[in-house]
Amino acid sequence: MEEKEIVKAELEKLIDIRNAFLDFLDSSIPKDSNSQVFDFSSNPKLDAKTVYEHFYKLDYQARKLRSFLVKAYDLKAE
C-alpha cells in the first residue's frame, strides 16, 4: 500500500472514531429543544470510563496519523 493510501485510511479511521465519540455524546447528553445544542442545565451524568475510552481512541489515532504526516512532510515533531 502506498503511503498516501495509508494516510487516507488512517484519516478515515480518525473520522470514524470522532463520529463514534460524537454519537456517544449525542446519546448521553440531552439537547435544547430550540437550538439543538447540548443542554447541560440538568447536569447529565456521563460514564467517565466510556468518555475516557472514546477520548483515548481519538487521541491515539490522531497521534498515529501525526507520525505519518511528520514523516511524509519531513516535519520536526515536538
Stockholm file with secondary structure:
# STOCKHOLM 1.0

chainA/1-78         MEEKEIVKAELEKLIDIRNAFLDFLDSSIPKDSNSQVFDFSSNPKLDAKTVYEHFYKLDYQARKLRSFLVKAYDLKAE
#=GR chainA/1-78 SS CCHHHHHHHHHHHHHHHHHHHHHHHHHHSCBCTTTCSBCCTTCCCCCHHHHHHHHHHHHHHHHHHHHHHHHHTTCCCC
#=GC SS_cons        CCHHHHHHHHHHHHHHHHHHHHHHHHHHSCBCTTTCSBCCTTCCCCCHHHHHHHHHHHHHHHHHHHHHHHHHTTCCCC
//
